[in-house]
Amino acid sequence: MKNILKQLITLVVILSVAVSCGPAEEKKPASYTIAQFMDIVQINGGAFSPDDSKVMISSKVTGIFNAVEINIQTGEERPLTGSTDNAIFGLSYFPGDERVVYTSDQGGNEINHLYVRNVDGSVIDLIQDSTAKAAFAGWSYNKKLMYYLSNSRDKKFFDLYNVQVQAGEKNVYPSTLLYRNEKGLNPEVISNDDRYIALSESITTNNSNMYLLDTQSGQAKLLSKHDGDVQFNPQYFSLDGKKLFYTTDEGSEYTYLASYDIATGEKQKVEEAPWDIMFANISRNGKYRYVAINNDARTEIKIYDDQGKLLSIPGLPEGDITGVNISDSEKLMSFYVSSSKSPSNLFVYNFETKEVKQLTHTMSKEINPDDLVAGEVVRFKSFDGLEIPCLLYKPKGLAKGEKVPVLLWIHGGPGGQTRLNYSAALQHLVNHGYAILAVNNRGSSGYGKTFFAADDRKHGNEDLRDCVEAKKFLATLPYIDTDKIGIYGGSYGGYMVMAALTFAPEEFKVGVNLFGVTNWLRTLKSIPPWWESNRKALYTELGDPFTADSVALYAKSPLFHADKITKPFIVLQGSNDPRVLQVESDEIVAAAKKNGVPVEYVIFPDEGHGFVKKENNIKASEEVLKFLDKYLKGTESAPQP
């Protein structure tokens, strides 16, 4: 009896201690400036040198992207370019030496050229026409030719050219026209024997065709005869050139990998998932095949050996694997690992030794990773019962009963998708006490073709209603101040911001508009000429401004209804933007100011559609935070050091 009593007393003491302690209160994170959040090194790319000793990336370590090579053995970085004004993106080494190919435009105007950097540092522009765009299209399998696309002949269409790997007289690379594009059939992949070219045709944003061009006969054969809306996207040819592998959603809600037998015309499903397969490829000699799956806003990579066995790479940090590239020797694989709490870092995996090596450490040492917030996938039902996927970011260290302002974060596109990637701008706002709900409204990619098409011809209406309905979900979260809900977006997301402030003027307290469309008639009429092959698709989805659709486009353009705007907003715009012209932002700012509405306007004269320079991104986020602290949170932010 005494033992039982003693046990009961002990149990009561334990329970009392547990109740009195309760759950540990989350520690308040340190407060960081946007300069600290952006004191990461943004990187992308991963091209191996011919001897596998180095890998070339594009790095923003100087504040603007330049080509940098990293010694795999020592980790030493060496800059290959030193631009101080225009972003440079390294693409590839030459197959047999250390010449490199890179691309760059002028101030964000998207008129990209291709450049060859010789070993001695001298540079050659392969595109002599200053008004023409170009894109790297890889090397021939025999490594004697380089392919590239350019709209030099006709600004509306991209032709396929090749140049000899060895330069001619006076270090010039004369080009040869390989495929003349006159109908908007775009070259995608080339067979190893150079005989076949797979072409794609965009019909609408939900519907496409795939052709096979036989360069021996000059005939292009339609491979994708179908009814209804179906996507077909060529990925790669088999090593022997007998099969074309492609992704499609034919007969399925999601895209899967399939093959087409060129001799027999037989189609066969190769791999599918309960999500979209985004792309697929094989290594040079077919030893490995890999696919990327869009798994609920995360990227899932699967790698198979030539026996079909799924490979695993143990010891990797938590996060998504992206940017996979396998060296021509098939001994090494480069890839990135990232998450919503960690910017991309470059790794190299040795298939023979099984060694994983991290080559970069891009996060600022001034930031404690524990102070960052991981995005959480959540969903809510919209006005018609459609389930809307979102990513939720809750500020850390909130006191019991504390309520914070929140921003809806709207992606561009309109068919984009906010994913669980690191965003300095987003983490900066969360760190300064703002919750973020990134809404993947109807029309977003990654959730099946029905969801993707659900906003066609309904832009600024049903997708906007999804955003308004998100407020009901936010009201269920005890830490959200429902009187302080704003909306933030860029490009099409910027349009959604202005549509919300115009057509639902009392729903959101403030708006943050980054280079958003405000006049659909002008935007759709001023589409850059190099978008010609996608023009019809855009007009089908959004409306044709040269037809009776212009009435609906006028009705959904915020500029023509700016007198309804009652809430403060800020606009950020690049002067060289070829997609959303600066005049769009000029006019909406001027129109709203007539209402006596507080409007702030920040113009970057050296940027295009999206800001690439570090100092400009810092300024943009600083201005946004000051605006939000004043008009949403209700406090002026302290000056940022």
N, C-alpha and C positions, 0 to 999 in steps of 0.2 A: 504493500500500500504506500509506504514511504517512497519507494522508487517511482511508482506511478505519479505521486504528487510532485516529486522532484522533476519528473519529465514534463508535467503540465506547466509548472512554474517556468522551466527553461523555455518551453514553447511560447508562453505568453511574453517572456522577455524578448525573444527573437522577433515575434510579430510586432511588438511595441517598437523595437528599434527600426524594423523595416518600414512601419507606418510613419514614424517620426522623420526618418530620412527621406522617404519618398523617392521618386525618380530624380536623378542628378540633373540639375539645371544646366542647360547648354551654355557654354562659355561664349561671351560676346567676342566676335572676331575682331582682329585689328582692322583699323580703317586705312584703306590704301587709295592712292591717287590713280587716275587713269594712266598716267605716265608709268606707274609701277606695273599696272596690269598689262600695258602694252610693251613693257620692257622684256617681252618674250622675243624669241627669234622666230618669226614666221618663216617656214620652209615648205617646199614642195618639190616634186620630181625625184628621180632616182635612177640615173643612167650610168651603167658600168663602163669603165674604160676597157679597151680591147683585151688587156691582160688581167682584168679583174682586180687590179691593185687599188683602184680609186672608184669613187662614185660621185657623179656630178649632181648637184641640187641647185635650186634657186633659193637664195637666202636674203632676208630683210635685215641682216645684222647691222647694216649701215643706215637703216631707216628707209631704204628703197631696195627693191629686189635687184639682185645681181647673181650671175652665175658663179658658183663656188664648187671646188672639188675637195673631197675629203679622202685622205689616205686611210684605207680600211684597217691597216695594221696599226698605225700610230694614232689615228683620230685627228691628225693635223689638218687644218683647213687652209686652203689657198684660194684667194679670189681670182677668178678668170676674167671678170669684167669689173669696171669701176665707175659705172654711171652714177651721176649725182642728180639727174633730172628725170629721165624716163626709165620705167621699170624694165628690167631684162630678165627673161626666163630661159634658163638653159634647157635644151631639149635632148641632145644626144652627142656622144663622141662619134667620130667617123669609125667605120668598121676596123680599119687596120692601123690607125695612128691616133694621135691625141688632138687633132683638129676637133673643134666642137661646132655644133649648130645651135644658135639661140634665136629668140624672137623678141621684138620690141615694137611699141608704137610711139606716138608723139603726144604726150600729155593726156593720155586716156582717150584718144580719138578713135581707137580700135582699128586703125589702118596699120595692122601688123605686117612687118617685113621679116624675112629670114636672113640671117647673117651667118657667115662662116668666120670663125676666129682661128687663124693659123697658129701654129705652135710658137712662132716668133711674136705673137700678140697682134699682128696686123689683122684687119677686119675687112671682109668683102660683103656688100649687100647684094644678095642674089636677085632682088627685085628692083629693076631700074625705074619702073613706073611709080612715081611718088604717090599716086592716087590709088594704087592697087593693093589689095590685101593678099596675104599668103599664109599657108599653114603647112607644117611639116607632116609628111605622110609615110615616113619610114624608109627602110633600105630594102633593096631587092635581096632575095635569099642568097644569091651568089655574091653579094656585097660589092657589086660593081656599080650600082646605080643608087641615087637618092631620089625619092619621090617627093613632090610637093604639090599643093593645090594653090591656084591663084585665079583671081578675077581680072587679070590684066587685059585679056582680050575683050571681055564683056563684063562690066561691073555687076551685072545681075547674077552671073553664074560662075562657079568655080571649075576650071579645067584641071586636068591631071597632067603634070609634067614630070620628066625625069632629067637628071644631069649625071654625068660621069663622076665617079668618086674622085678620079684624078683630074685636077684642074688643067685647062688648056693653056694656050699661050697667054702671056702677061697675067697669069694667075686668074683667068676668067673661066667661069663655069657656064658654057653655052647650054641652053635648055632645049629639050625636045618635047613637043606636044604629043602626049600619049592618048588622051581622051578629051574630045571636044564636047563640052556640056552645053547643049542648046535647049534642053527641055526641063532643067531642074532635077535631073537624075544625078545624084551626088555620089562620087566614088567613096567607098567605105573600106574595103579590104581587097588585097591582091593575092592571087595564088603564088606558090613558091616558084613555079615555072614561068611566071609573068603572063600566062595565057589568059586567065580569067580575072575579071574585075567585078566585084559585087557592088551594085548600085542601089541606092535607096531613094524613094520618092515620098515626100510628105504631102498627103492629101488633106488631112485635117490634123489637129493635135491628137486625135484619137485613132487615126486611120492612116496607114501607109502601105507602100508597095515595095517589093524587092525584085531586082532584075539581075540577070547574069549576062555580062558582056563577054563574048568570045572575041578576043582581039585578032584571032586568025581570020575569022569570017566577017568581023565587024558588026555582027548581029547581037542585039540585046534582047534576051528572052525574059518575059514576065514569069516569075516563079511563084507569085503570091495571089493568084486568082482567088477571089473570095467575095462573100456578101457581107454587108454590114461593116461595122467599125472593128478593124483588126490591125494590130501593129506587127510589123516585120522589121527586124534590125540585124543586118549581117554582122557577124562577130569574127570569124576566122575560117580559113580553109584547112582541110586535112593536109598532112605533109605531102601526100601524093597528088593533091589537087583534085581528087575524085569526089569529095564531099564539101559542101558549104555548111557551116554551123551558124545558126542564127537564133535570136530570141523572138518569141511571139506570144501573143495572148489568144491565138486562134482556138476557140472552143473552151476557153478558160477565163477566169476572172483575173488571174495573175500571169505575168510573162514567165515563160519557161524556156529551156534550151532545147533546140531541135536540130536535126540535120537534113540536108537535101542531097540525094544521090544524083550527080550530074548526068550520069549515063542512063539511069532508069527513071528518074523523076520521083523516086520514092522518098517520102518524108517520114521521119522517125523521131519520136520524143526521146531526148537524151537524159534530161534531169529537170525536176520541178520541185517547188517548195510552196508552203502555204503563204508565201510572199513573192514579190517580184524578184526574179533574177535580173540584176542590173546589167551585168556584162560577163563575158567568159573569154578565156584565151588558153593557148597552150605554149609551152616553152619551145625553143628553136627546133629541137630534135624530137619533140613530142614526149619527153620523159615525164612531164608534169602537165596537168590541166587544172585550172583554177576558175572558180566562179565567185561572184559577189552577189549577196542576197540582201535586199532592203528589209531587214527584220525589225519592224516597229520602230523606225527612226534610228536604228543602229545598222552598221554595216557588218555583215557576217561573211567572212571569206572561208571557202572550202578548197583545199588543195588535194589533188589525187595523183598517185603515181601512175605509170603506164599499165599497171595491172588493175587499176580502178580502186586501189586501197586509199582510204582517207587518211591523210597525214595529220599529225598533231605536233605542235611546237611547245614543249613545256617551259615553264619559267618566265612567261611573258607577264608584264604588268597588266592590270585591269584596263580594259578599253577596247576600242574597235581597231581592227587591222584594215588598213587601206593602202592604196598606192603600190600594190604588189608589182614587182618587176624581177624576172628571173634572167640571170646573165646568159649569154650565148653558150658558155661552157656548161651550163646547167649545174654548176657547183654552188652558186650563190644566189640568194634571193634578198632583195631589199624590200622594205615595207615600212609603213608608219603605224604607230600606236597612239591613239588619242582618246579623249573622253570629254565630257562637259566640264570636268575639273582639271583637265590637263591638255595643253596644246600638243600638237603633233611632234613626235620624236622619231628619228630615223633609226632603224635597226637593220642589221644584216645577219642572215641565217646561212650557215654552211651545211649543205645537205650531206656532206661526207662526214664531217666531224660532229655534227649535231650542235655546234656552238652557236649561241645567239649573242650578238654584240650590239650594244647601244652606241651609236655614233654621235648623237646630239643630246644636249640637255637644254631645252629651250625655255623652261620656266625661269622667271626672275628669282634669284636667291633671296630677294627682299620679301617675297610673298610666302607665307606659310600655307602649304597645300590644304591643311586642315581648315583654313578659313574660307576656302572656296565651297561652292554649293553644287551638288550633283543634281541634274535634272531628273524629275520623276515623271514617267508616262502615266497620264490620267485620261479619262474620257468623260464626256457628258452627252446627254441626249438633247438635240436641238429642237426647234419649234415643230418639226414634222416627225420626230422620233429618230432621225438619223443620228448615229453615234459619231461624235466628233473627237478625234484624238488630239491630245495636247501634251506639252512638256511644262511641268510646274517647277518653279524655283522659289523656295521659301528662304527668306533671310535667316541667318543663324543668330542664336543668342537672344531670342525674343523673350521678354519677361511675361509672366502669366497675365493674361488679359490684354497684352499689348496688341494694338492693331496697326497695320502698315498700309501705305498706298500700294497700288498694283498697276502694272502696265500689261495690256494685251500686246503681244509681240507677233506681228503679221509678216509672213515671208513674201518674197517677190514671186514672179512667174508670169501669169497667175498660177501655173501648175507646179510651183516649187514645193519644198517640204522643209520645215525646220527640224533639224536633226540634233542628236546629242553630241554636238561638237563644242569645242572650247570657243567662247566668244568673250573677248576682253571687254567690249562695250556692255554686254549683258552682265557679266560678273561684277563689273564696276557699279552698275546700278543696284544689283542685289546687295553688294557690300555696303552701299549707302542707304539701305533700308527700304528698298523697293522690291516687292514680290513681282515675279514675271510669270505670266501664263502665255506660252507660245502656242498659238492656236493653228492647227493644221486643218483649216476650214475646208468644206466641200470644194472639190476642184484641186486639192493637193494631190501630188503624186505619192506613190508608195502604199496605197491602201486599196488597190484594185481599180479596174478600168471603169466600173460603175461609179465609184466615188470620184474618180478623176474627172469624169464627164458631167458630174452632177451640177456644175455651175455654168455650163455652156449657155451663152446668151442670157444668163441671169446674174452677171457680174454687177456688183454694187447693190444687189438685192438679196438673194438667198445666202450668198457667202457673207454678206454684211449681217444678215439676221443671225447667222451662226455666232458671230462675234458679240452681238447684243445678248444672245442667249447665254453666252459664257458668263455673263454677270450673275445669272442665277446660280451657276456652279460656284462662283467665287463667294457668293453670299453664304454658302454652307461651310466655308472655312473660317474658323473662329478668329483667326489673326488678320483677316482682311478688313480694311476700312472701306466699306462699300460706298461711302461718299467721295472716295478719292480713287476713281478708276480712270486711267488714261489709255490711249491707244498709240502704238508705235509701229512704224513699218517703212520699208524701203522699196523703191521701184513700184511694182504692183501693190505691195504692202503700203507704200506711201499713198497710192490712190485710195486704198481702203481707209486710211486715216482721214483723208479729205472727204471721202464719201460719208464716213461716219459723222464727221462734224457738220456736213451739209444736209444729209438726208435723215440723220437721227441726231439732231443738234443738241438734245438734252441728255443723251445716254452716257457720254464720256466728258470728263471734266477738262481734259487737255488732249492735244495731239502732237505727235512728233513725226514729221514727214521728211523722209530722205528721198530726194529726187523722184517724187511720185507723179504719176500722170494726173492731170486735172482737166485736160481737153482731149477727149478721145478722137474727135474729128481730126485735129491737127496731128496727134501722135500717129494715128493709123495712116494718115496721108503722107507723113514724113518718114516712113520706115526706110532705113538705109538700103541702098540698092542691092547690097550683098545679101539681104534677107529675102530676095525674090523667090527662092524655092520654098520659103515658108510663108510667103505673103497670103496665099489662098487659105492656108491652114489657120492663120491668125484671123483673117476676115470671116471664116466660117465659124470660129469659136466666139469672136468678139463682136463681129458686125462689119459690113463693108461700108466705109464712109462715102463711097461714090454711088450708093444706091439708096433705096428707101430706108435702109438700116440707119441712115444718118439721123433720123428722128429719134430713135432709141438711144443712139450714141450721144446725141445732144442732151437727152433727158438724164443720162447717167453721168454726165461730165460735171464735176463740182464747180468749175469756173462759171458756168452759166446760171448757177443757183447760189452764188457766194453770198447773196444777201441773207441767206438763212443761217449763216455761220454766227454762232454766239460765244463760242469758247476759244480760249487762247491756243495758239499753236506755234511751232517753230519749224522752219523749212531749211534744209541743207541741200546744196546743189553744186554740181561741178559744171564749169562753163563749157567744157569740151564734150559734154554728154551728147552722143549721137542718137540716143534712143529716146530720152526724155529731154527735150531741148530746154535751155535755161529760160526761154520765154514762158514756158509753162509755169514755172515757179514765180517768175517776175509778176505774171498777171494775177495769179491767185493771191499772192501777198498784197498786191495793190487793191484788188477787189475786196478782200476781207477787211483791210484797214479802213475802208469807207464805212464799215459797220461800227467802228470804234473798238474793234476787237484787238487785244494785244497780240501782235504778231512779231516774231523775230526771224531774221533771215540771214543765213550765213552762206556766202558764195566762195567756192574754191576755184580760182582761175586756172589752176594747173591740174585739174582732175576731170575724169569722165564719168561714166555710169558706175558708181562705186569708187571709193577712195582708196588709193594704193600707197600713198605716202604716209609714213608713220606720224610725222608732225601734224598732218591734216586730220588724221584719225583722232589724235589726241585732242586737238582743238574742237573737233566735232563733238566728242563725248563730254568735254568740259562744258561746252555751251549747252548741251542737252541737259546735263545735271543741274546747272544753274537755273535753267528754265523750269525744270520739274520741281526743284526745291522751292521756287517762288510761287508757281501756279498750281502745283498738284499737292505737294507736301505742305506748303504754306510757310516754309522757312527759307531764308536766304542761305545758300551754301557758303561756307568759308572759302576764301581764295585758295586755289590749288597751287601748291608749290611747284 
